[in-house]
Amino acid sequence: MARIKKEDIAEMSIEELKGDIVVRQKLYTDKKFFHSVTPVEDTNEMKDERKNIARLKTELKNRNVEDVMKDNFKKIKTKKEDGVG
């Protein structure tokens, strides 16, 4: 498979990211197994797929971090408005 573009990843929802990661990991595991039995001609495909999975996981992690930061900011803001802290 070819490299996933950042724009395509940015357009995906969190559920799409999770689903795509699961599917790609399964395909990668299968490719890796078949490669151990019968060597494939182009091992770059496996490398590209591994990197695609990493890109998707990174995007998912970044979105989760952003959500946590927003939630923490809201809690701090609420506490200040209530006169606490």
LUMZA-878726 format. One record per residue: residue number from 1; residue in three letters; x, y, z of N, C-alpha, C, O in turn. Coordinates in steps of 0.1 Angstrom, whole numbers, padded with zeros to 4 digits. Layout:
BEGIN
<site i="NUM" aa="ALA" n_px="X" n_py="Y" n_pz="Z" ca_px="X" ca_py="Y" ca_pz="Z" c_px="X" c_py="Y" c_pz="Z" o_px="X" o_py="Y" o_pz="Z"/>
...
***
This chain:
BEGIN
<site i="1" aa="MET" n_px="0008" n_py="-0012" n_pz="0000" ca_px="0000" ca_py="0000" ca_pz="0000" c_px="0009" c_py="0012" c_pz="0000" o_px="0020" o_py="0012" o_pz="0005"/>
<site i="2" aa="ALA" n_px="0004" n_py="0023" n_pz="-0005" ca_px="0011" ca_py="0035" ca_pz="-0006" c_px="0010" c_py="0043" c_pz="0007" o_px="0002" o_py="0040" o_pz="0016"/>
<site i="3" aa="ARG" n_px="0018" n_py="0053" n_pz="0008" ca_px="0019" ca_py="0061" ca_pz="0020" c_px="0005" c_py="0069" c_pz="0021" o_px="0000" o_py="0074" o_pz="0011"/>
<site i="4" aa="ILE" n_px="0001" n_py="0070" n_pz="0033" ca_px="-0012" ca_py="0078" ca_pz="0036" c_px="-0008" c_py="0092" c_pz="0037" o_px="0002" o_py="0096" o_pz="0044"/>
<site i="5" aa="LYS" n_px="-0016" n_py="0101" n_pz="0031" ca_px="-0013" ca_py="0115" ca_pz="0032" c_px="-0018" c_py="0121" c_pz="0045" o_px="-0028" o_py="0117" o_pz="0050"/>
<site i="6" aa="LYS" n_px="-0012" n_py="0131" n_pz="0050" ca_px="-0016" ca_py="0138" ca_pz="0062" c_px="-0030" c_py="0144" c_pz="0061" o_px="-0038" o_py="0143" o_pz="0070"/>
<site i="7" aa="GLU" n_px="-0033" n_py="0149" n_pz="0049" ca_px="-0046" ca_py="0154" ca_pz="0047" c_px="-0057" c_py="0144" c_pz="0049" o_px="-0068" o_py="0146" o_pz="0054"/>
<site i="8" aa="ASP" n_px="-0054" n_py="0132" n_pz="0043" ca_px="-0064" ca_py="0121" ca_pz="0044" c_px="-0066" c_py="0116" c_pz="0059" o_px="-0077" o_py="0114" o_pz="0063"/>
<site i="9" aa="ILE" n_px="-0055" n_py="0116" n_pz="0066" ca_px="-0056" ca_py="0113" ca_pz="0081" c_px="-0063" c_py="0123" c_pz="0088" o_px="-0071" o_py="0120" o_pz="0097"/>
<site i="10" aa="ALA" n_px="-0061" n_py="0136" n_pz="0085" ca_px="-0068" ca_py="0147" ca_pz="0092" c_px="-0083" c_py="0146" c_pz="0090" o_px="-0090" o_py="0151" o_pz="0099"/>
<site i="11" aa="GLU" n_px="-0087" n_py="0141" n_pz="0079" ca_px="-0102" ca_py="0141" ca_pz="0076" c_px="-0109" c_py="0129" c_pz="0083" o_px="-0121" o_py="0129" o_pz="0083"/>
<site i="12" aa="MET" n_px="-0101" n_py="0120" n_pz="0088" ca_px="-0107" ca_py="0108" ca_pz="0094" c_px="-0112" c_py="0111" c_pz="0108" o_px="-0107" o_py="0119" o_pz="0115"/>
<site i="13" aa="SER" n_px="-0124" n_py="0105" n_pz="0112" ca_px="-0129" ca_py="0106" ca_pz="0125" c_px="-0121" c_py="0097" c_pz="0134" o_px="-0113" o_py="0088" o_pz="0129"/>
<site i="14" aa="ILE" n_px="-0122" n_py="0098" n_pz="0147" ca_px="-0115" ca_py="0090" ca_pz="0157" c_px="-0119" c_py="0075" c_pz="0155" o_px="-0110" o_py="0066" o_pz="0155"/>
<site i="15" aa="GLU" n_px="-0132" n_py="0072" n_pz="0152" ca_px="-0136" ca_py="0059" ca_pz="0150" c_px="-0130" c_py="0053" c_pz="0137" o_px="-0126" o_py="0041" o_pz="0137"/>
<site i="16" aa="GLU" n_px="-0129" n_py="0061" n_pz="0127" ca_px="-0123" ca_py="0056" ca_pz="0114" c_px="-0108" c_py="0053" c_pz="0117" o_px="-0103" o_py="0044" o_pz="0111"/>
<site i="17" aa="LEU" n_px="-0102" n_py="0062" n_pz="0124" ca_px="-0087" ca_py="0059" ca_pz="0127" c_px="-0086" c_py="0046" c_pz="0135" o_px="-0077" o_py="0038" o_pz="0131"/>
<site i="18" aa="LYS" n_px="-0094" n_py="0044" n_pz="0145" ca_px="-0093" ca_py="0031" ca_pz="0153" c_px="-0095" c_py="0019" c_pz="0144" o_px="-0088" o_py="0009" o_pz="0144"/>
<site i="19" aa="GLY" n_px="-0106" n_py="0020" n_pz="0135" ca_px="-0109" ca_py="0009" ca_pz="0127" c_px="-0098" c_py="0006" c_pz="0116" o_px="-0095" o_py="-0005" o_pz="0114"/>
<site i="20" aa="ASP" n_px="-0092" n_py="0017" n_pz="0111" ca_px="-0082" ca_py="0016" ca_pz="0101" c_px="-0069" c_py="0010" c_pz="0107" o_px="-0062" o_py="0002" o_pz="0101"/>
<site i="21" aa="ILE" n_px="-0066" n_py="0014" n_pz="0119" ca_px="-0055" ca_py="0008" ca_pz="0126" c_px="-0056" c_py="-0007" c_pz="0128" o_px="-0047" o_py="-0014" o_pz="0125"/>
<site i="22" aa="VAL" n_px="-0068" n_py="-0011" n_pz="0132" ca_px="-0070" ca_py="-0025" ca_pz="0134" c_px="-0069" c_py="-0033" c_pz="0121" o_px="-0062" o_py="-0044" o_pz="0121"/>
<site i="23" aa="VAL" n_px="-0075" n_py="-0028" n_pz="0111" ca_px="-0074" ca_py="-0035" ca_pz="0098" c_px="-0060" c_py="-0036" c_pz="0093" o_px="-0055" o_py="-0046" o_pz="0088"/>
<site i="24" aa="ARG" n_px="-0053" n_py="-0024" n_pz="0093" ca_px="-0039" ca_py="-0024" ca_pz="0088" c_px="-0030" c_py="-0033" c_pz="0097" o_px="-0021" o_py="-0039" o_pz="0091"/>
<site i="25" aa="GLN" n_px="-0032" n_py="-0033" n_pz="0110" ca_px="-0023" ca_py="-0042" ca_pz="0118" c_px="-0025" c_py="-0057" c_pz="0114" o_px="-0016" o_py="-0064" o_pz="0114"/>
<site i="26" aa="LYS" n_px="-0038" n_py="-0060" n_pz="0112" ca_px="-0041" ca_py="-0074" ca_pz="0108" c_px="-0034" c_py="-0077" c_pz="0095" o_px="-0028" o_py="-0088" o_pz="0093"/>
<site i="27" aa="LEU" n_px="-0035" n_py="-0068" n_pz="0085" ca_px="-0029" ca_py="-0071" ca_pz="0072" c_px="-0014" c_py="-0071" c_pz="0073" o_px="-0007" o_py="-0080" o_pz="0067"/>
<site i="28" aa="TYR" n_px="-0008" n_py="-0063" n_pz="0081" ca_px="0006" ca_py="-0063" ca_pz="0083" c_px="0011" c_py="-0076" c_pz="0090" o_px="0021" o_py="-0081" o_pz="0086"/>
<site i="29" aa="THR" n_px="0004" n_py="-0080" n_pz="0100" ca_px="0007" ca_py="-0093" ca_pz="0106" c_px="0007" c_py="-0105" c_pz="0097" o_px="0015" o_py="-0113" o_pz="0097"/>
<site i="30" aa="ASP" n_px="-0004" n_py="-0105" n_pz="0088" ca_px="-0005" ca_py="-0115" ca_pz="0078" c_px="0007" c_py="-0115" c_pz="0068" o_px="0013" o_py="-0125" o_pz="0065"/>
<site i="31" aa="LYS" n_px="0010" n_py="-0103" n_pz="0063" ca_px="0021" ca_py="-0101" ca_pz="0054" c_px="0034" c_py="-0106" c_pz="0060" o_px="0042" o_py="-0113" o_pz="0054"/>
<site i="32" aa="LYS" n_px="0036" n_py="-0102" n_pz="0073" ca_px="0048" ca_py="-0106" ca_pz="0080" c_px="0049" c_py="-0121" c_pz="0081" o_px="0060" o_py="-0127" o_pz="0079"/>
<site i="33" aa="PHE" n_px="0038" n_py="-0128" n_pz="0084" ca_px="0038" ca_py="-0142" ca_pz="0085" c_px="0041" c_py="-0149" c_pz="0072" o_px="0049" o_py="-0158" o_pz="0071"/>
<site i="34" aa="PHE" n_px="0034" n_py="-0144" n_pz="0061" ca_px="0036" ca_py="-0150" ca_pz="0048" c_px="0051" c_py="-0147" c_pz="0043" o_px="0056" o_py="-0156" o_pz="0036"/>
<site i="35" aa="HIS" n_px="0056" n_py="-0136" n_pz="0047" ca_px="0070" ca_py="-0133" ca_pz="0043" c_px="0080" c_py="-0143" c_pz="0050" o_px="0090" o_py="-0146" o_pz="0044"/>
<site i="36" aa="SER" n_px="0077" n_py="-0147" n_pz="0062" ca_px="0086" ca_py="-0157" ca_pz="0069" c_px="0085" c_py="-0170" c_pz="0062" o_px="0095" o_py="-0178" o_pz="0062"/>
<site i="37" aa="VAL" n_px="0073" n_py="-0174" n_pz="0056" ca_px="0072" ca_py="-0187" ca_pz="0050" c_px="0077" c_py="-0186" c_pz="0035" o_px="0085" o_py="-0194" o_pz="0031"/>
<site i="38" aa="THR" n_px="0073" n_py="-0176" n_pz="0028" ca_px="0077" ca_py="-0174" ca_pz="0014" c_px="0081" c_py="-0159" c_pz="0012" o_px="0072" o_py="-0151" o_pz="0013"/>
<site i="39" aa="PRO" n_px="0094" n_py="-0157" n_pz="0011" ca_px="0098" ca_py="-0143" ca_pz="0009" c_px="0091" c_py="-0135" c_pz="-0002" o_px="0090" o_py="-0140" o_pz="-0013"/>
<site i="40" aa="VAL" n_px="0087" n_py="-0123" n_pz="0001" ca_px="0080" ca_py="-0115" ca_pz="-0009" c_px="0091" c_py="-0107" c_pz="-0016" o_px="0102" o_py="-0105" o_pz="-0011"/>
<site i="41" aa="GLU" n_px="0088" n_py="-0103" n_pz="-0028" ca_px="0097" ca_py="-0095" ca_pz="-0036" c_px="0100" c_py="-0081" c_pz="-0031" o_px="0112" o_py="-0077" o_pz="-0031"/>
<site i="42" aa="ASP" n_px="0089" n_py="-0075" n_pz="-0027" ca_px="0091" ca_py="-0061" ca_pz="-0023" c_px="0088" c_py="-0059" c_pz="-0008" o_px="0077" o_py="-0058" o_pz="-0004"/>
<site i="43" aa="THR" n_px="0099" n_py="-0059" n_pz="-0001" ca_px="0098" ca_py="-0058" ca_pz="0014" c_px="0095" c_py="-0043" c_pz="0018" o_px="0091" o_py="-0040" o_pz="0029"/>
<site i="44" aa="ASN" n_px="0096" n_py="-0034" n_pz="0008" ca_px="0093" ca_py="-0020" ca_pz="0011" c_px="0078" c_py="-0018" c_pz="0015" o_px="0074" o_py="-0009" o_pz="0022"/>
<site i="45" aa="GLU" n_px="0070" n_py="-0027" n_pz="0009" ca_px="0055" ca_py="-0026" ca_pz="0012" c_px="0053" c_py="-0028" c_pz="0027" o_px="0045" o_py="-0021" o_pz="0033"/>
<site i="46" aa="MET" n_px="0060" n_py="-0038" n_pz="0033" ca_px="0059" ca_py="-0040" ca_pz="0047" c_px="0064" c_py="-0028" c_pz="0055" o_px="0057" o_py="-0024" o_pz="0065"/>
<site i="47" aa="LYS" n_px="0075" n_py="-0022" n_pz="0051" ca_px="0080" ca_py="-0011" ca_pz="0058" c_px="0070" c_py="0001" c_pz="0057" o_px="0068" o_py="0008" o_pz="0067"/>
<site i="48" aa="ASP" n_px="0064" n_py="0003" n_pz="0045" ca_px="0055" ca_py="0014" ca_pz="0043" c_px="0042" c_py="0012" c_pz="0052" o_px="0037" o_py="0021" o_pz="0058"/>
<site i="49" aa="GLU" n_px="0038" n_py="0000" n_pz="0053" ca_px="0026" ca_py="-0003" ca_pz="0060" c_px="0028" c_py="-0001" c_pz="0075" o_px="0020" o_py="0004" o_pz="0082"/>
<site i="50" aa="ARG" n_px="0040" n_py="-0005" n_pz="0080" ca_px="0044" ca_py="-0003" ca_pz="0094" c_px="0044" c_py="0012" c_pz="0097" o_px="0039" o_py="0017" o_pz="0108"/>
<site i="51" aa="LYS" n_px="0049" n_py="0020" n_pz="0088" ca_px="0049" ca_py="0035" ca_pz="0090" c_px="0036" c_py="0041" c_pz="0089" o_px="0033" o_py="0050" o_pz="0097"/>
<site i="52" aa="ASN" n_px="0027" n_py="0035" n_pz="0080" ca_px="0013" ca_py="0040" ca_pz="0080" c_px="0006" c_py="0038" c_pz="0093" o_px="-0001" o_py="0047" o_pz="0098"/>
<site i="53" aa="ILE" n_px="0008" n_py="0026" n_pz="0099" ca_px="0002" ca_py="0023" ca_pz="0112" c_px="0007" c_py="0033" c_pz="0122" o_px="-0001" o_py="0038" o_pz="0130"/>
<site i="54" aa="ALA" n_px="0020" n_py="0036" n_pz="0122" ca_px="0025" ca_py="0045" ca_pz="0132" c_px="0019" c_py="0059" c_pz="0130" o_px="0017" o_py="0066" o_pz="0139"/>
<site i="55" aa="ARG" n_px="0018" n_py="0063" n_pz="0117" ca_px="0012" ca_py="0077" ca_pz="0115" c_px="-0003" c_py="0077" c_pz="0120" o_px="-0006" o_py="0087" o_pz="0126"/>
<site i="56" aa="LEU" n_px="-0010" n_py="0067" n_pz="0118" ca_px="-0024" ca_py="0067" ca_pz="0123" c_px="-0024" c_py="0067" c_pz="0138" o_px="-0032" o_py="0074" o_pz="0144"/>
<site i="57" aa="LYS" n_px="-0016" n_py="0059" n_pz="0145" ca_px="-0015" ca_py="0059" ca_pz="0159" c_px="-0011" c_py="0072" c_pz="0165" o_px="-0016" o_py="0077" o_pz="0175"/>
<site i="58" aa="THR" n_px="-0002" n_py="0079" n_pz="0158" ca_px="0003" ca_py="0092" ca_pz="0163" c_px="-0008" c_py="0102" c_pz="0162" o_px="-0010" o_py="0110" o_pz="0171"/>
<site i="59" aa="GLU" n_px="-0016" n_py="0102" n_pz="0151" ca_px="-0027" ca_py="0111" ca_pz="0150" c_px="-0038" c_py="0109" c_pz="0160" o_px="-0043" o_py="0118" o_pz="0166"/>
<site i="60" aa="LEU" n_px="-0040" n_py="0096" n_pz="0163" ca_px="-0050" ca_py="0092" ca_pz="0173" c_px="-0045" c_py="0097" c_pz="0187" o_px="-0053" o_py="0103" o_pz="0195"/>
<site i="61" aa="LYS" n_px="-0033" n_py="0095" n_pz="0190" ca_px="-0027" ca_py="0100" ca_pz="0203" c_px="-0028" c_py="0115" c_pz="0204" o_px="-0032" o_py="0120" o_pz="0214"/>
<site i="62" aa="ASN" n_px="-0024" n_py="0122" n_pz="0193" ca_px="-0025" ca_py="0137" ca_pz="0193" c_px="-0039" c_py="0142" c_pz="0196" o_px="-0041" o_py="0152" o_pz="0203"/>
<site i="63" aa="ARG" n_px="-0049" n_py="0135" n_pz="0190" ca_px="-0063" ca_py="0140" ca_pz="0192" c_px="-0067" c_py="0137" c_pz="0206" o_px="-0074" o_py="0145" o_pz="0212"/>
<site i="64" aa="ASN" n_px="-0063" n_py="0126" n_pz="0212" ca_px="-0066" ca_py="0123" ca_pz="0226" c_px="-0060" c_py="0133" c_pz="0235" o_px="-0066" o_py="0137" o_pz="0245"/>
<site i="65" aa="VAL" n_px="-0047" n_py="0136" n_pz="0233" ca_px="-0040" ca_py="0146" ca_pz="0241" c_px="-0047" c_py="0160" c_pz="0240" o_px="-0049" o_py="0166" o_pz="0250"/>
<site i="66" aa="GLU" n_px="-0051" n_py="0164" n_pz="0228" ca_px="-0058" ca_py="0176" ca_pz="0227" c_px="-0072" c_py="0176" c_pz="0234" o_px="-0075" o_py="0186" o_pz="0241"/>
<site i="67" aa="ASP" n_px="-0079" n_py="0165" n_pz="0234" ca_px="-0091" ca_py="0164" ca_pz="0241" c_px="-0089" c_py="0166" c_pz="0256" o_px="-0097" o_py="0172" o_pz="0263"/>
<site i="68" aa="VAL" n_px="-0079" n_py="0159" n_pz="0261" ca_px="-0076" ca_py="0159" ca_pz="0276" c_px="-0072" c_py="0174" c_pz="0280" o_px="-0076" o_py="0178" o_pz="0290"/>
<site i="69" aa="MET" n_px="-0064" n_py="0180" n_pz="0271" ca_px="-0060" ca_py="0194" ca_pz="0274" c_px="-0072" c_py="0203" c_pz="0275" o_px="-0073" o_py="0212" o_pz="0284"/>
<site i="70" aa="LYS" n_px="-0081" n_py="0202" n_pz="0265" ca_px="-0093" ca_py="0210" ca_pz="0265" c_px="-0101" c_py="0208" c_pz="0278" o_px="-0106" o_py="0217" o_pz="0284"/>
<site i="71" aa="ASP" n_px="-0103" n_py="0195" n_pz="0282" ca_px="-0110" ca_py="0192" ca_pz="0294" c_px="-0104" c_py="0198" c_pz="0306" o_px="-0111" o_py="0203" o_pz="0315"/>
<site i="72" aa="ASN" n_px="-0091" n_py="0197" n_pz="0307" ca_px="-0083" ca_py="0202" ca_pz="0319" c_px="-0085" c_py="0217" c_pz="0319" o_px="-0087" o_py="0223" o_pz="0330"/>
<site i="73" aa="PHE" n_px="-0084" n_py="0224" n_pz="0308" ca_px="-0086" ca_py="0238" ca_pz="0307" c_px="-0100" c_py="0242" c_pz="0312" o_px="-0101" o_py="0252" o_pz="0319"/>
<site i="74" aa="LYS" n_px="-0110" n_py="0235" n_pz="0308" ca_px="-0123" ca_py="0238" ca_pz="0312" c_px="-0125" c_py="0236" c_pz="0327" o_px="-0132" o_py="0245" o_pz="0333"/>
<site i="75" aa="LYS" n_px="-0119" n_py="0226" n_pz="0333" ca_px="-0119" ca_py="0224" ca_pz="0347" c_px="-0113" c_py="0236" c_pz="0355" o_px="-0118" o_py="0240" o_pz="0365"/>
<site i="76" aa="ILE" n_px="-0101" n_py="0240" n_pz="0350" ca_px="-0094" ca_py="0251" ca_pz="0356" c_px="-0102" c_py="0264" c_pz="0355" o_px="-0103" o_py="0271" o_pz="0365"/>
<site i="77" aa="LYS" n_px="-0107" n_py="0266" n_pz="0344" ca_px="-0115" ca_py="0278" ca_pz="0341" c_px="-0127" c_py="0278" c_pz="0351" o_px="-0131" o_py="0289" o_pz="0356"/>
<site i="78" aa="THR" n_px="-0134" n_py="0267" n_pz="0352" ca_px="-0146" ca_py="0266" ca_pz="0361" c_px="-0142" c_py="0268" c_pz="0375" o_px="-0149" o_py="0275" o_pz="0383"/>
<site i="79" aa="LYS" n_px="-0131" n_py="0263" n_pz="0380" ca_px="-0126" ca_py="0264" ca_pz="0393" c_px="-0124" c_py="0279" c_pz="0396" o_px="-0127" o_py="0284" o_pz="0407"/>
<site i="80" aa="LYS" n_px="-0117" n_py="0286" n_pz="0387" ca_px="-0114" ca_py="0300" ca_pz="0389" c_px="-0127" c_py="0309" c_pz="0389" o_px="-0128" o_py="0318" o_pz="0397"/>
<site i="81" aa="GLU" n_px="-0137" n_py="0305" n_pz="0381" ca_px="-0149" ca_py="0312" ca_pz="0381" c_px="-0157" c_py="0310" c_pz="0394" o_px="-0164" o_py="0319" o_pz="0399"/>
<site i="82" aa="ASP" n_px="-0155" n_py="0298" n_pz="0400" ca_px="-0162" ca_py="0295" ca_pz="0413" c_px="-0155" c_py="0301" c_pz="0425" o_px="-0160" o_py="0300" o_pz="0436"/>
<site i="83" aa="GLY" n_px="-0143" n_py="0306" n_pz="0422" ca_px="-0135" ca_py="0312" ca_pz="0433" c_px="-0126" c_py="0302" c_pz="0440" o_px="-0121" o_py="0304" o_pz="0451"/>
<site i="84" aa="VAL" n_px="-0125" n_py="0290" n_pz="0435" ca_px="-0116" ca_py="0279" ca_pz="0441" c_px="-0103" c_py="0280" c_pz="0434" o_px="-0102" o_py="0282" o_pz="0422"/>
<site i="85" aa="GLY" n_px="-0092" n_py="0279" n_pz="0442" ca_px="-0079" ca_py="0278" ca_pz="0436" c_px="-0073" c_py="0291" c_pz="0435" o_px="-0062" o_py="0293" o_pz="0430"/>
***
